[in-house]
């Protein structure tokens, strides 16, 4: 399977015509503390996608962890966790898009900013069993009228997504830039989140934490967002279509140290191909299983034989029947 086909299937499985509105946060529980990076199961407020979102779904190149490309700035390791409001449990196998400006306040992909055709500071990942994913980028700059921030979109299903933003405590953001004046010629952000009109309705649930890792020489940030639903219970057209033909389960054990099995149930006979992909969109293994009969199957994966390093991977299954071609994607973690 070509990389473009795999990435297109990831996007198709999670594509959305338009984001659905949030339920009122007033219906939820206790609000987290500013700067905690934790939402405490209160629905994240929805925000505008901003003037420069582009369409990450249609460009498979954006499936990657490292998104800074050639942009200069201090390195930032951003960890994101998605939680379901119904039961406060993590949401695995949901797609998270992020995009932000560079140190000069410019977004990639726009002629008016001199960045048409460029793709820096944009990407998406799939969450693991703990609802987490990670991006490596640079600490963003700012532009007039906006505090330092990052846009994100969570695709829970093909019928429901969430668009919002996060920022950092003002003092932390100022210190991050002030400590590296050679990399941020515009200086620290003059606005605080409270002065930003986008966050005028409150931003307590939209503040990530931030800490300097001296050994790695990078900032590490954690942000948690709560969205509607429990697990990946949201079901849309694509999920219903797949369910008529097959069901792809979560591998067990997960995390895995050496070997694991992927549960697959076929509701009718079909040709099956499964592949394993690194977080940066590289296919590390592809196996054609031929025609399998209807019923339950277990796809065995031996990581010792594959010789791949410890990391998170996506496993992708294609089933072709007389109805057509159907696909699904989930994430697994290989521990050290």
Secondary structure as a PSIPRED ss2 file (coil, helix, strand):
# PSIPRED VFORMAT (PSIPRED V4.0)

   1 X C   1.000  0.000  0.000
   2 X C   1.000  0.000  0.000
   3 X H   0.000  1.000  0.000
   4 X H   0.000  1.000  0.000
   5 X H   0.000  1.000  0.000
   6 X H   0.000  1.000  0.000
   7 X H   0.000  1.000  0.000
   8 X H   0.000  1.000  0.000
   9 X H   0.000  1.000  0.000
  10 X H   0.000  1.000  0.000
  11 X H   0.000  1.000  0.000
  12 X H   0.000  1.000  0.000
  13 X H   0.000  1.000  0.000
  14 X H   0.000  1.000  0.000
  15 X C   1.000  0.000  0.000
  16 X C   1.000  0.000  0.000
  17 X C   1.000  0.000  0.000
  18 X C   1.000  0.000  0.000
  19 X C   1.000  0.000  0.000
  20 X C   1.000  0.000  0.000
  21 X C   1.000  0.000  0.000
  22 X C   1.000  0.000  0.000
  23 X C   1.000  0.000  0.000
  24 X C   1.000  0.000  0.000
  25 X H   0.000  1.000  0.000
  26 X H   0.000  1.000  0.000
  27 X H   0.000  1.000  0.000
  28 X C   1.000  0.000  0.000
  29 X C   1.000  0.000  0.000
  30 X C   1.000  0.000  0.000
  31 X C   1.000  0.000  0.000
  32 X C   1.000  0.000  0.000
  33 X C   1.000  0.000  0.000
  34 X C   1.000  0.000  0.000
  35 X C   1.000  0.000  0.000
  36 X C   1.000  0.000  0.000
  37 X C   1.000  0.000  0.000
  38 X C   1.000  0.000  0.000
  39 X C   1.000  0.000  0.000
  40 X C   1.000  0.000  0.000
  41 X C   1.000  0.000  0.000
  42 X C   1.000  0.000  0.000
  43 X E   0.000  0.000  1.000
  44 X C   1.000  0.000  0.000
  45 X C   1.000  0.000  0.000
  46 X C   1.000  0.000  0.000
  47 X C   1.000  0.000  0.000
  48 X C   1.000  0.000  0.000
  49 X C   1.000  0.000  0.000
  50 X C   1.000  0.000  0.000
  51 X C   1.000  0.000  0.000
  52 X C   1.000  0.000  0.000
  53 X C   1.000  0.000  0.000
  54 X C   1.000  0.000  0.000
  55 X C   1.000  0.000  0.000
  56 X H   0.000  1.000  0.000
  57 X H   0.000  1.000  0.000
  58 X H   0.000  1.000  0.000
  59 X C   1.000  0.000  0.000
  60 X H   0.000  1.000  0.000
  61 X H   0.000  1.000  0.000
  62 X H   0.000  1.000  0.000
  63 X E   0.000  0.000  1.000
  64 X C   1.000  0.000  0.000
  65 X C   1.000  0.000  0.000
  66 X E   0.000  0.000  1.000
  67 X C   1.000  0.000  0.000
  68 X C   1.000  0.000  0.000
  69 X C   1.000  0.000  0.000
  70 X C   1.000  0.000  0.000
  71 X C   1.000  0.000  0.000
  72 X C   1.000  0.000  0.000
  73 X C   1.000  0.000  0.000
  74 X C   1.000  0.000  0.000
  75 X E   0.000  0.000  1.000
  76 X E   0.000  0.000  1.000
  77 X E   0.000  0.000  1.000
  78 X E   0.000  0.000  1.000
  79 X E   0.000  0.000  1.000
  80 X E   0.000  0.000  1.000
  81 X E   0.000  0.000  1.000
  82 X E   0.000  0.000  1.000
  83 X E   0.000  0.000  1.000
  84 X E   0.000  0.000  1.000
  85 X C   1.000  0.000  0.000
  86 X C   1.000  0.000  0.000
  87 X C   1.000  0.000  0.000
  88 X C   1.000  0.000  0.000
  89 X C   1.000  0.000  0.000
  90 X E   0.000  0.000  1.000
  91 X C   1.000  0.000  0.000
  92 X C   1.000  0.000  0.000
  93 X C   1.000  0.000  0.000
  94 X C   1.000  0.000  0.000
  95 X E   0.000  0.000  1.000
  96 X E   0.000  0.000  1.000
  97 X E   0.000  0.000  1.000
  98 X E   0.000  0.000  1.000
  99 X E   0.000  0.000  1.000
 100 X C   1.000  0.000  0.000
 101 X C   1.000  0.000  0.000
 102 X C   1.000  0.000  0.000
 103 X C   1.000  0.000  0.000
 104 X C   1.000  0.000  0.000
 105 X C   1.000  0.000  0.000
 106 X C   1.000  0.000  0.000
 107 X C   1.000  0.000  0.000
 108 X C   1.000  0.000  0.000
 109 X C   1.000  0.000  0.000
 110 X C   1.000  0.000  0.000
 111 X H   0.000  1.000  0.000
 112 X H   0.000  1.000  0.000
 113 X H   0.000  1.000  0.000
 114 X C   1.000  0.000  0.000
 115 X C   1.000  0.000  0.000
 116 X C   1.000  0.000  0.000
 117 X C   1.000  0.000  0.000
 118 X C   1.000  0.000  0.000
 119 X C   1.000  0.000  0.000
 120 X C   1.000  0.000  0.000
 121 X C   1.000  0.000  0.000
 122 X E   0.000  0.000  1.000
 123 X E   0.000  0.000  1.000
 124 X E   0.000  0.000  1.000
 125 X E   0.000  0.000  1.000
 126 X E   0.000  0.000  1.000
 127 X C   1.000  0.000  0.000
 128 X C   1.000  0.000  0.000
 129 X C   1.000  0.000  0.000
 130 X C   1.000  0.000  0.000
 131 X C   1.000  0.000  0.000
 132 X E   0.000  0.000  1.000
 133 X E   0.000  0.000  1.000
 134 X E   0.000  0.000  1.000
 135 X E   0.000  0.000  1.000
 136 X E   0.000  0.000  1.000
 137 X E   0.000  0.000  1.000
 138 X E   0.000  0.000  1.000
 139 X C   1.000  0.000  0.000
 140 X C   1.000  0.000  0.000
 141 X C   1.000  0.000  0.000
 142 X C   1.000  0.000  0.000
 143 X E   0.000  0.000  1.000
 144 X C   1.000  0.000  0.000
 145 X C   1.000  0.000  0.000
 146 X E   0.000  0.000  1.000
 147 X C   1.000  0.000  0.000
 148 X C   1.000  0.000  0.000
 149 X C   1.000  0.000  0.000
 150 X E   0.000  0.000  1.000
 151 X E   0.000  0.000  1.000
 152 X E   0.000  0.000  1.000
 153 X E   0.000  0.000  1.000
 154 X E   0.000  0.000  1.000
 155 X E   0.000  0.000  1.000
 156 X E   0.000  0.000  1.000
 157 X E   0.000  0.000  1.000
 158 X C   1.000  0.000  0.000
 159 X C   1.000  0.000  0.000
 160 X E   0.000  0.000  1.000
 161 X E   0.000  0.000  1.000
 162 X E   0.000  0.000  1.000
 163 X E   0.000  0.000  1.000
 164 X E   0.000  0.000  1.000
 165 X E   0.000  0.000  1.000
 166 X E   0.000  0.000  1.000
 167 X E   0.000  0.000  1.000
 168 X E   0.000  0.000  1.000
 169 X C   1.000  0.000  0.000
 170 X H   0.000  1.000  0.000
 171 X H   0.000  1.000  0.000
 172 X H   0.000  1.000  0.000
 173 X H   0.000  1.000  0.000
 174 X H   0.000  1.000  0.000
 175 X H   0.000  1.000  0.000
 176 X H   0.000  1.000  0.000
 177 X H   0.000  1.000  0.000
 178 X H   0.000  1.000  0.000
 179 X C   1.000  0.000  0.000
 180 X C   1.000  0.000  0.000
 181 X C   1.000  0.000  0.000
 182 X C   1.000  0.000  0.000
 183 X C   1.000  0.000  0.000
 184 X C   1.000  0.000  0.000
 185 X C   1.000  0.000  0.000
 186 X C   1.000  0.000  0.000
 187 X C   1.000  0.000  0.000
 188 X C   1.000  0.000  0.000
 189 X C   1.000  0.000  0.000
 190 X C   1.000  0.000  0.000
 191 X C   1.000  0.000  0.000
 192 X C   1.000  0.000  0.000
 193 X H   0.000  1.000  0.000
 194 X H   0.000  1.000  0.000
 195 X H   0.000  1.000  0.000
 196 X C   1.000  0.000  0.000
 197 X H   0.000  1.000  0.000
 198 X H   0.000  1.000  0.000
 199 X H   0.000  1.000  0.000
 200 X C   1.000  0.000  0.000
 201 X C   1.000  0.000  0.000
 202 X C   1.000  0.000  0.000
 203 X C   1.000  0.000  0.000
 204 X H   0.000  1.000  0.000
 205 X H   0.000  1.000  0.000
 206 X H   0.000  1.000  0.000
 207 X E   0.000  0.000  1.000
 208 X E   0.000  0.000  1.000
 209 X E   0.000  0.000  1.000
 210 X E   0.000  0.000  1.000
 211 X E   0.000  0.000  1.000
 212 X E   0.000  0.000  1.000
 213 X E   0.000  0.000  1.000
 214 X C   1.000  0.000  0.000
 215 X C   1.000  0.000  0.000
 216 X C   1.000  0.000  0.000
 217 X C   1.000  0.000  0.000
 218 X E   0.000  0.000  1.000
 219 X E   0.000  0.000  1.000
 220 X E   0.000  0.000  1.000
 221 X E   0.000  0.000  1.000
 222 X E   0.000  0.000  1.000
 223 X E   0.000  0.000  1.000
 224 X E   0.000  0.000  1.000
 225 X E   0.000  0.000  1.000
 226 X E   0.000  0.000  1.000
 227 X E   0.000  0.000  1.000
 228 X C   1.000  0.000  0.000
 229 X C   1.000  0.000  0.000
 230 X C   1.000  0.000  0.000
 231 X C   1.000  0.000  0.000
 232 X C   1.000  0.000  0.000
 233 X C   1.000  0.000  0.000
 234 X C   1.000  0.000  0.000
 235 X C   1.000  0.000  0.000
 236 X C   1.000  0.000  0.000
 237 X H   0.000  1.000  0.000
 238 X H   0.000  1.000  0.000
 239 X H   0.000  1.000  0.000
 240 X H   0.000  1.000  0.000
 241 X H   0.000  1.000  0.000
 242 X H   0.000  1.000  0.000
 243 X H   0.000  1.000  0.000
 244 X C   1.000  0.000  0.000
 245 X C   1.000  0.000  0.000
 246 X E   0.000  0.000  1.000
 247 X E   0.000  0.000  1.000
 248 X E   0.000  0.000  1.000
 249 X C   1.000  0.000  0.000
 250 X C   1.000  0.000  0.000
 251 X C   1.000  0.000  0.000
 252 X E   0.000  0.000  1.000
 253 X C   1.000  0.000  0.000
 254 X C   1.000  0.000  0.000
 255 X C   1.000  0.000  0.000
 256 X E   0.000  0.000  1.000
 257 X C   1.000  0.000  0.000
 258 X C   1.000  0.000  0.000
 259 X E   0.000  0.000  1.000
 260 X E   0.000  0.000  1.000
 261 X E   0.000  0.000  1.000
 262 X E   0.000  0.000  1.000
 263 X E   0.000  0.000  1.000
 264 X E   0.000  0.000  1.000
 265 X E   0.000  0.000  1.000
 266 X E   0.000  0.000  1.000
 267 X C   1.000  0.000  0.000
 268 X C   1.000  0.000  0.000
 269 X C   1.000  0.000  0.000
 270 X E   0.000  0.000  1.000
 271 X E   0.000  0.000  1.000
 272 X E   0.000  0.000  1.000
 273 X E   0.000  0.000  1.000
 274 X E   0.000  0.000  1.000
 275 X E   0.000  0.000  1.000
 276 X E   0.000  0.000  1.000
 277 X E   0.000  0.000  1.000
 278 X E   0.000  0.000  1.000
 279 X C   1.000  0.000  0.000
 280 X C   1.000  0.000  0.000
 281 X C   1.000  0.000  0.000
 282 X C   1.000  0.000  0.000
 283 X E   0.000  0.000  1.000
 284 X E   0.000  0.000  1.000
 285 X E   0.000  0.000  1.000
 286 X E   0.000  0.000  1.000
 287 X E   0.000  0.000  1.000
 288 X E   0.000  0.000  1.000
 289 X E   0.000  0.000  1.000
 290 X E   0.000  0.000  1.000
 291 X E   0.000  0.000  1.000
 292 X E   0.000  0.000  1.000
 293 X C   1.000  0.000  0.000
 294 X C   1.000  0.000  0.000
 295 X E   0.000  0.000  1.000
 296 X E   0.000  0.000  1.000
 297 X E   0.000  0.000  1.000
 298 X E   0.000  0.000  1.000
 299 X E   0.000  0.000  1.000
 300 X E   0.000  0.000  1.000
 301 X E   0.000  0.000  1.000
 302 X E   0.000  0.000  1.000
 303 X H   0.000  1.000  0.000
 304 X H   0.000  1.000  0.000
 305 X H   0.000  1.000  0.000
 306 X H   0.000  1.000  0.000
 307 X C   1.000  0.000  0.000
 308 X C   1.000  0.000  0.000
 309 X C   1.000  0.000  0.000
 310 X C   1.000  0.000  0.000
 311 X E   0.000  0.000  1.000
 312 X E   0.000  0.000  1.000
 313 X E   0.000  0.000  1.000
 314 X E   0.000  0.000  1.000
 315 X E   0.000  0.000  1.000
 316 X E   0.000  0.000  1.000
 317 X E   0.000  0.000  1.000
 318 X E   0.000  0.000  1.000
 319 X E   0.000  0.000  1.000
 320 X E   0.000  0.000  1.000
 321 X E   0.000  0.000  1.000
 322 X C   1.000  0.000  0.000
 323 X C   1.000  0.000  0.000
 324 X E   0.000  0.000  1.000
 325 X E   0.000  0.000  1.000
 326 X E   0.000  0.000  1.000
 327 X E   0.000  0.000  1.000
 328 X E   0.000  0.000  1.000
 329 X E   0.000  0.000  1.000
 330 X E   0.000  0.000  1.000
 331 X E   0.000  0.000  1.000
 332 X E   0.000  0.000  1.000
 333 X E   0.000  0.000  1.000
 334 X E   0.000  0.000  1.000
 335 X C   1.000  0.000  0.000
 336 X C   1.000  0.000  0.000
